[in-house]
Amino acid sequence: EARVTHRGKSVGYIECEIVDEAGKRIATVNSTCLVLRGDMAKGR
């Protein structure tokens, strides 16, 4: 299950929990994402 825990104008923070078939959490992933808009996103 993934969720956005913080969403700003240009940066977002995401957390994801990975579970096995029994529902036991086996990993947690965190990521910071940069949002590019308009001219900043060209060529990406």
HUVEN-V379738 format. One record per residue. RES is the residue in one letter. SS is DSSP state (H for helix, E for strand, L for the rest). PSI is psi as a letter, one per 20 degrees, with the letter a starting at -180 (999 if undefined). Layout:
# HUVEN-V379738
RES:SS:PSI / RES:SS:PSI
This chain:
# HUVEN-V379738
E:L:p / A:E:q / R:E:q / V:E:p / T:E:h / H:E:p / R:E:o / G:L:a / K:L:h / S:L:i / V:E:p / G:E:q / Y:E:p / I:E:p / E:E:q / C:E:p / E:E:p / I:E:p / V:E:q / D:L:a / E:L:h / A:L:i / G:L:j / K:L:p / R:E:p / I:E:i / A:E:q / T:E:p / V:E:p / N:E:q / S:E:q / T:E:p / C:E:p / L:E:p / V:L:p / L:L:p / R:L:q / G:H:c / D:H:h / M:H:h / A:H:i / K:L:p / G:L:j / R:L:999
